[in-house]
Amino acid sequence: MLSFSQIRTWRSAQKYQIENIEAWFWNHPTAIVKEEQEFVRKAGDVVALVARVKSPLRLLLEKFSSVLTCSLFRAKQRTDQVQSPTTSYYSNTKFDAFVTAVLIFSGILLLLGPMWTLQYMTNNTKRLGVITAFILLFTSLLASATVAKPFEVLAATAA
């Protein structure tokens, strides 16, 4: 019962993880019989053994193979890794740092932008519109590009 309750706390696999399993099945058609591969298509049957949560921004950037394979994120090759023309390795640490830098830069722009814009505006209605627009953009950035919970997004926006 203890093992079962621990397994129930694991997160369900994300869509890209299920796609990776399906790709592995496609590349190795005789490794597991077709009937036994059906578990992938059942909702909730696949769990992530490593619960590393990725932000939506990172998942979006990972979809572009040209971003991952650029020299900025390339990991040093090791002798124990598979070497082939279709295999590339990238550094999670470097990629996470890049995503963090993009988020910080965007956040700073959305925080400092209205201050500079308001400096050159005299109409109070337009000023209120600028403040509202930047608050909505900042909230949207936090909600869509980070793994923050809704109350954390609200708290960060309020701060």
Secondary structure, 3 states (H helix, E strand, C coil): CHHHHHHHCCCECCHHHHHHHHHHHHHCCCCCCHHHHHHHHCCCCCECCCCCCCCHHHHHHHCCHHHHCCCCCECCCCCCCCCCCCCCCECHHHHHHHHHHHHHHHHHHHHHHHHHHHHCCCCHHHHHHHHHHHHHHHHHHHHHHCCCCHHHHHHHHHC
